[in-house]
């Protein structure tokens, strides 16, 4: 039964990628399983350009180069200085309204779109939500809802990735978010999809489609970490705000900290002492610091509700 479901998932992902290849494509490429699998499949249907973005010695550049070699493809490496990364972030913020954390992890995508040679920009967005890739999904104290995660992402795409590709005159394609891929993935339970490593079923599917094991089992590294964008932007965060929040119990405080500590850790630092949570927020302007605080408190509210 599982083998049939896995075969169907492989076919769905492959067909979704094929449908995206109506013309030559550029791919925002980090060298992780999400982007490498779609690149590996897309090369069978069209000319494919892989674009890796990062600061000098960034993890993503090395990961992208090794992954490209393993699937026998060439990459276009866009190496930027921290100062250039910041300028790109500020330019994107001027054109597209985003929160501070969104700016940090979307800047590499902005740079990839800016440097794309083809009119279609394909990306691996949606894999983490659909297949439970984030570390918080493996926290047994929290109740997961991957369907809601996918719906929320679909609601955010028009104001984020889609606006970026529209700005540069490109067409956005996200194979993992196609209706057939989502439907086929949901034939697996959330527990099956997440597994012990995150994205367990996607990894099995990738191996079945003969993606090299080294890539299929590669651990996730958040975009702003892998590319160096978070570190580059953080250097300019001159304004600081400290929040001290006391919860009704140690257990609730710990659950809230785990739930609000993102893969994108670094834009906010948290410390826990008993039932007291201390959060230190930093940003480069007072306005963006306010946005960061509002985003964080919204996460705290949701996390507190889930932890009860």
Phi and psi in degrees as a GROMACS rama.xvg file:
@    title "Ramachandran Plot"
@    xaxis  label "Phi"
@    yaxis  label "Psi"
@TYPE xy
-64.2875  -38.7793  UNK-2
-61.2945  -38.6943  UNK-3
-64.4187  -42.6752  UNK-4
-64.7729  -39.7179  UNK-5
-66.9457  -41.4956  UNK-6
-60.1496  -43.2653  UNK-7
-64.1208  -38.7649  UNK-8
-65.0441  -44.7808  UNK-9
-58.5328  -45.6731  UNK-10
-63.9386  -38.2974  UNK-11
-66.4587  -45.0158  UNK-12
-63.7728  -44.0576  UNK-13
-61.8529  -44.1327  UNK-14
-67.6402  -35.9332  UNK-15
-64.7244  -42.416  UNK-16
-63.8564  -44.5001  UNK-17
-58.2795  -43.7447  UNK-18
-63.3253  -28.8985  UNK-19
-75.3374  -18.3706  UNK-20
-92.6399  50.4623  UNK-21
-72.4738  -14.6826  UNK-22
-151.128  179.805  UNK-23
-63.0481  145.776  UNK-24
-123.571  152.146  UNK-25
-108.411  146.462  UNK-26
-125.847  128.146  UNK-27
-70.1735  109.456  UNK-28
-119.332  121.47  UNK-29
-110.553  -13.2434  UNK-30
90.3277  1.93743  UNK-31
-84.3021  177.99  UNK-32
-61.7956  -39.0431  UNK-33
-61.3076  -55.0384  UNK-34
-76.8531  -31.2515  UNK-35
-71.1874  -37.8075  UNK-36
-63.7934  -44.3949  UNK-37
-68.924  -32.7556  UNK-38
-66.8774  -43.0289  UNK-39
-59.6375  -38.1515  UNK-40
-80.5421  -39.5663  UNK-41
-64.2656  -30.2602  UNK-42
-65.0387  -15.0252  UNK-43
-79.6908  -13.4843  UNK-44
-118.974  -18.389  UNK-45
-164.815  170.302  UNK-46
-69.7202  132.191  UNK-47
-127.109  128.896  UNK-48
-108.228  126.851  UNK-49
-101.483  126.022  UNK-50
-117.91  116.677  UNK-51
-110.113  134.493  UNK-52
-122.206  137.623  UNK-53
-178.556  166.078  UNK-54
-79.8551  168.929  UNK-55
-54.8457  131.665  UNK-56
67.3393  17.5227  UNK-57
-66.9117  147.726  UNK-58
-56.6548  -44.8688  UNK-59
-59.9876  -34.952  UNK-60
-67.0996  -42.5164  UNK-61
-68.6304  -42.7565  UNK-62
-63.9206  -40.6207  UNK-63
-65.6893  -41.1723  UNK-64
-65.818  -43.0747  UNK-65
-66.943  -40.166  UNK-66
-66.2045  -42.6173  UNK-67
-61.4264  -39.664  UNK-68
-64.0402  -39.6804  UNK-69
-67.3089  -29.1143  UNK-70
-105.412  11.821  UNK-71
58.775  52.3867  UNK-72
-132.402  157.599  UNK-73
-94.0028  152.901  UNK-74
-126.368  152.755  UNK-75
-102.22  111.79  UNK-76
-94.6721  123.442  UNK-77
-104.282  101.801  UNK-78
-98.7433  122.456  UNK-79
-122.361  151.974  UNK-80
-77.9601  162.046  UNK-81
-55.6621  -37.3162  UNK-82
-65.7009  -40.7696  UNK-83
-67.585  -37.0056  UNK-84
-61.6179  -42.832  UNK-85
-64.2034  -43.9417  UNK-86
-61.517  -40.2696  UNK-87
-64.5657  -40.1255  UNK-88
-63.1779  -42.7532  UNK-89
-67.8452  -36.0549  UNK-90
-66.1665  -42.7536  UNK-91
-64.1593  -41.5048  UNK-92
-61.4743  -35.7861  UNK-93
-67.7051  -35.7958  UNK-94
-86.8546  -34.1088  UNK-95
-134.019  124.264  UNK-96
-74.9839  115.637  UNK-97
-140.264  159.562  UNK-98
-74.1393  167.027  UNK-99
-58.1105  -45.9893  UNK-100
-66.3891  -36.4872  UNK-101
-64.9087  -38.9217  UNK-102
-60.4431  -42.3198  UNK-103
-62.8194  -44.9689  UNK-104
-91.6361  -10.7713  UNK-105
-94.9236  -13.4309  UNK-106
-58.363  -43.9404  UNK-107
-59.8854  -36.7072  UNK-108
-66.5759  -39.8962  UNK-109
-58.5425  -46.1503  UNK-110
-66.5993  -38.5282  UNK-111
-62.3618  -44.853  UNK-112
-62.4878  -39.994  UNK-113
-63.5021  -29.5454  UNK-114
-105.805  7.50432  UNK-115
-69.9295  135.091  UNK-116
-89.0262  -20.6743  UNK-117
-106.427  163.349  UNK-118
-83.7957  -10.094  UNK-119
-110.862  126.866  UNK-120
-112.933  113.91  UNK-121
-100.639  146.268  UNK-122
-145.454  168.502  UNK-123
-95.0932  13.336  UNK-124
-55.771  139.715  UNK-125
105.819  -23.5817  UNK-126
-63.7377  -40.8816  UNK-127
-66.3538  -37.402  UNK-128
-75.1467  -43.3439  UNK-129
-70.8473  -37.4567  UNK-130
-109.891  8.12064  UNK-131
68.2256  55.2226  UNK-132
-85.2225  -23.4071  UNK-133
-73.4537  147.534  UNK-134
-59.6934  -32.8946  UNK-135
-62.6673  -24.4511  UNK-136
-69.2821  -17.7632  UNK-137
-96.9523  6.89862  UNK-138
-84.5104  110.483  UNK-139
-65.4826  -17.0738  UNK-140
-81.0356  -12.8214  UNK-141
-105.013  144.045  UNK-142
-91.9452  121.753  UNK-143
-91.3101  150.142  UNK-144
-141.937  84.5885  UNK-145
-65.3878  -31.2668  UNK-146
-62.719  -43.0775  UNK-147
-66.8703  -37.0567  UNK-148
-59.4182  -43.4836  UNK-149
-67.0333  -43.2188  UNK-150
-61.3659  -42.7825  UNK-151
-63.3837  -40.2348  UNK-152
-64.4134  -43.6239  UNK-153
-59.8752  -31.8501  UNK-154
-75.3612  -26.6416  UNK-155
-85.337  -30.0004  UNK-156
-52.5928  -43.5842  UNK-157
-61.3737  -26.8682  UNK-158
-98.3782  5.76171  UNK-159
-134.512  -91.5911  UNK-160
-57.9778  -43.3517  UNK-161
-64.9058  -40.3899  UNK-162
-65.307  -35.4953  UNK-163
-66.5431  -48.7927  UNK-164
-65.8286  -36.9703  UNK-165
-61.7246  -40.5591  UNK-166
-59.4354  -37.171  UNK-167
-96.9416  10.472  UNK-168
71.0298  31.8084  UNK-169
-110.807  162.756  UNK-170
-103.517  126.736  UNK-171
-86.774  133.151  UNK-172
-130.723  129.724  UNK-173
-129.158  87.8123  UNK-174
-57.1327  -33.577  UNK-175
-69.5729  -15.3261  UNK-176
-102.782  8.0561  UNK-177
-65.4681  152.168  UNK-178
-59.1992  -40.82  UNK-179
-69.5426  -37.3035  UNK-180
-67.3951  -44.309  UNK-181
-61.4959  -46.175  UNK-182
-61.9654  -43.4459  UNK-183
-69.8355  -38.2054  UNK-184
-64.0891  -34.8724  UNK-185
-74.093  -2.78692  UNK-186
-72.2813  -16.7631  UNK-187
-95.2259  145.672  UNK-188
-68.9155  163.042  UNK-189
-60.3974  -40.3218  UNK-190
-61.5689  -40.625  UNK-191
-65.6049  -43.1034  UNK-192
-65.8504  -41.3026  UNK-193
-75.8475  -50.7815  UNK-194
62.9809  -157.745  UNK-195
-90.0342  -16.5792  UNK-196
-112.644  -10.2455  UNK-197
85.7463  133.682  UNK-198
58.1349  35.7997  UNK-199
-58.658  -44.2555  UNK-200
-71.2528  -36.5846  UNK-201
-63.1128  -38.7578  UNK-202
-64.5536  -40.9736  UNK-203
-63.24  -42.7342  UNK-204
-63.4534  -41.727  UNK-205
-61.9954  -42.3521  UNK-206
-64.6541  -38.8947  UNK-207
-64.7212  -32.0921  UNK-208
-87.1992  9.25543  UNK-209
72.2079  27.7706  UNK-210
-69.9939  136.172  UNK-211
-52.5424  138.018  UNK-212
-58.0547  -35.9554  UNK-213
-57.3028  -33.5854  UNK-214
-86.7784  -42.4058  UNK-215
-58.9544  -30.923  UNK-216
-103.308  8.98065  UNK-217
-68.2109  133.734  UNK-218
-72.2454  153.111  UNK-219
-73.565  141.962  UNK-220
-134.348  123.552  UNK-221
-58.4111  148.798  UNK-222
-55.4986  -43.3288  UNK-223
-71.4863  -22.8845  UNK-224
-80.8838  -50.4449  UNK-225
-60.4259  -38.3627  UNK-226
-86.4626  -18.0381  UNK-227
87.3105  3.9083  UNK-228
-66.9997  -39.0357  UNK-229
-63.6201  -44.0879  UNK-230
-65.4417  -40.46  UNK-231
-65.5172  -43.8468  UNK-232
-72.6937  -35.2329  UNK-233
-63.1329  -28.5656  UNK-234
-58.2263  -25.5754  UNK-235
-95.4032  3.00525  UNK-236
-78.3713  87.3682  UNK-237
-84.8318  -22.3332  UNK-238
-98.3325  142.841  UNK-239
-135.037  140.56  UNK-240
-137.662  130.651  UNK-241
-112.49  129.23  UNK-242
-114.831  132.601  UNK-243
-116.585  115.338  UNK-244
-122.171  125.918  UNK-245
-108.268  127.17  UNK-246
-102.248  174.011  UNK-247
-73.7007  -17.5196  UNK-248
-155.952  162.633  UNK-249
-62.0587  -38.8981  UNK-250
-63.8569  -44.4275  UNK-251
-65.4535  -42.2566  UNK-252
-60.7823  -43.2188  UNK-253
-65.9507  -41.9719  UNK-254
-63.7109  -40.0082  UNK-255
-65.5341  -42.1102  UNK-256
-61.6623  -45.1975  UNK-257
-62.6184  -42.5668  UNK-258
-70.7616  -29.8766  UNK-259
-97.3654  -4.73699  UNK-260
-86.9507  98.0965  UNK-261
-75.55  165.029  UNK-262
-54.9079  -32.6042  UNK-263
-81.7016  34.0837  UNK-264
-55.9237  138.214  UNK-265
134.953  -34.4251  UNK-266
-73.6639  -17.8338  UNK-267
-146.078  138.84  UNK-268
-109.372  131.569  UNK-269
-121.829  149.649  UNK-270
-141.245  138.649  UNK-271
-119.579  129.188  UNK-272
-131.832  101.367  UNK-273
63.7095  -123.435  UNK-274
-97.9927  12.045  UNK-275
-106.723  124.405  UNK-276
-108.666  125.383  UNK-277
-109.104  126.451  UNK-278
-122.082  128.366  UNK-279
-110.987  119.277  UNK-280
-109.456  141.889  UNK-281
-133.653  148.047  UNK-282
-159.211  167.537  UNK-283
-88.8432  -12.8955  UNK-284
-138.574  159.101  UNK-285
-62.6892  -39.9717  UNK-286
-61.2597  -46.0759  UNK-287
-72.0007  -28.7764  UNK-288
-64.5764  -40.5108  UNK-289
-61.9674  -43.6376  UNK-290
-62.2656  -41.8739  UNK-291
-62.0888  -43.5645  UNK-292
-62.9461  -41.6573  UNK-293
-64.8928  -42.2695  UNK-294
-61.3177  -44.3382  UNK-295
-65.3377  -44.3168  UNK-296
-66.4042  -32.5156  UNK-297
-64.7505  -40.7012  UNK-298
-64.5211  -40.7781  UNK-299
-60.8331  -43.8926  UNK-300
-60.4856  -45.2205  UNK-301
-66.3811  -45.079  UNK-302
-63.7008  -39.0721  UNK-303
-64.408  -40.4042  UNK-304
-64.3799  -40.4528  UNK-305
-68.4495  -34.3943  UNK-306
-74.1358  -14.4038  UNK-307
